[in-house]
Amino acid sequence: AQTVTQSQPEMSVQEAETVTLSCTYDTSENNYYLFWYKQPPSRQMILVIRQEAYKQQNATENRFSVNFQKAAKSFSLKISDSQLGDTAMYFCAFMRGGGAQKLVFGQGTRLTINP
Amino acid sequence: DVKVTQSSRYLVKRTGEKVFLECVQDMDHENMFWYRQDPGLGLRLIYFSYDVKMKEKGDIPEGYSVSREKKERFSLILESASTNQTSMYLCASSYMDTQYFGPGTRLTVL
């Protein structure tokens, strides 16, 4: 069974700083996807960024980028120039490829951006 | 935009009651999911459905059942609510490998 671990329950940074959220996972699969989802306070969970395991290039979406280290089974999220609206719970998630699209989530990291 | 809606944002029920949580998506997605979210545990999959009338157990199905009579609607049923089912319940539907979430229902069982 796959597991996803987020070792940082809470983080706090100042606005405009760069912050990195950690995620490690365990799987014996070769075909899989990794995701970061964001859940702002009292708002819906939304997808931030996704990475296909077969792609060596790290995914980037505007201020959000990942550092995907397949051999180390590590998938960290970097937020550059952090903004107050980035305050949220962030979940790392794993999905086995070719299956029923089930997600396995980490425990979450509560990120607070301070003005 | 994909829209996933859930019937209630907040719900308070008593132990032993039968509880229905409804989820509706408007994008004709085949796959739908029910998760519960608890602090320190992240989201855990209760049940999912990959087609009308088709369902599969997730990681924590005990005490829950589901119904999918129409493609757009996926219901989670607590046959006899217990206090340990107090939680946030999230519904999702998926297209390709991306899941779209509803706003969640915070259920309190007294």
Interface residues (C-beta under 8 A of the other chain):
Chain A: V4 Q6 P9 Y33 Y37 R43 Q44 M45 I46 L47 R50 F91 M95 G97 A100 Q101 K102 L103 V104 F105 G106 Q107 G108
Chain B: V4 N31 F33 Y35 G40 L41 G42 L43 R44 L45 F48 Y50 E56 G58 L90 A92 S94 D97 T98 Q99 F101 G102 P103 G104
